[in-house]
């Protein structure tokens, strides 16, 4: 019996799933390793600077660059945009851009990677509670394309994950994650 059990245990220990990489590993604590939870330091590969990200900002004409790849069309409400993925140095997707189909200007930059940090030390994966802790009192979320979005300071907005409104009307639960950080054309 033992001679059959050992090969079965060995086979169960083997996995045919691909190894995890920084791009595929889930981010449980996006600020892990920083000396303080909101530090912006040299270990952060990408930072949102004021109203731009990687020299791109809402309102500017779409440049020709190797870091953009076309990703089809996206309709939001009654508007239709061309969508482009923005890749980083490791060819990982950092964000997507919504571009006006007529004038070819960038309408919005949607940050989707936890490798990108704001000057306030916030990133995708932080929670609503951390957002309020860092930025203070925020307006109630509005709904954009069926998702809760909170307007932050300057050009930034924060798209939250789905949450169920509480019966007490207490508002957004503190553990609700930030799913996208959005730079919007003013």
Secondary structure by P-SEA (a helix, b strand, c coil): caaaaaaaaaaaacccccccccccccccccccccccccccccccccccccccccccccccccccccccccccccccccbbbbbbbbbcccccccbbbbbccccccccbbbbccccccccccccccccaaaaaaaccccccccccccbbbbbccccbbbbbcccccccccccccccccccbbbbccc
